[in-house]
C-alpha cells in the first residue's frame, strides 16, 4: 500500500514532468524517466507516418498524443498541444520534401 501511495503521489507526476522532446532538422530526440532514464533519437528520414491520437481525457485538456511510425516500431509523445502537433508534422514533412537545389 505504501508503494502505491509513493508511486501515485510522487513517481508518476515526476515521470510526467521529466519527459522532454526536442526537434532538430536531423530528427526528434526524446528523454524520460525518473529512476531509469530512457533516451531516443529518431532520424527525420526514418519517420514514415505522423499520427494524431486523442481520447476523451486528452481532448478534455486540449491535448493530443503524437505517434511517429518508423520501420518496425513507433515513438509516442503524450500531452502535446494542437499547435505543437502541427509544428512537428510540418518539420517531418519539410525533412521529406525534395531539395530545391538538387
C-alpha positions, -999 to +999 in steps of 0.1 A: +000+000+000+028+024+008+045+017-026+012+025-043+009+058-025+045+067-033+040+059-069+008+078-073+019+108-052+055+112-063+067+089-090+040+092-116+039+131-115+077+132-115+078+109-146+054+131-164+074+162-156+107+145-166+095+138-202+112+161-227+114+162-265+132+184-290+131+187-327+160+195-349+165+193-387+182+159-382+155+143-361+135+141-329+151+135-295+131+123-265+141+116-229+121+104-200+124+087-167+130+095-130+149+064-118+158+048-151+165+073-178+154+065-214+166+085-244+156+080-280+167+097-312+146+092-344+162+105-376+137+125-396+143+104-427+131+073-409+097+087-399+071+072-421+039+085-406+029+112-380-003+103-363-025+124-341-043+104-314-068+118-289-092+101-265-117+118-242-093+126-214-067+142-236-095+160-255-108+175-223-074+191-217-069+202-253-040+178-258-031+150-282-007+121-284+017+121-313+028+088-327+058+087-351+059+054-370+093+043-380+103+010-397+095-018-372+085+005-343+070+038-331+077+066-308+049+083-288+049+118-274+020+124-250+004+156-239+012+178-269-009+208-279-026+210-313-002+238-323+029+217-313+015+188-333+012+210-363+048+221-359+060+185-355+041+174-386+054+204-406+090+196-395+087+160-407+071+170-439+098+195-447+125+169-439+110+146-465+104+174-491+126+172-522+156+195-521+151+226-544+188+227-551+193+193-565 
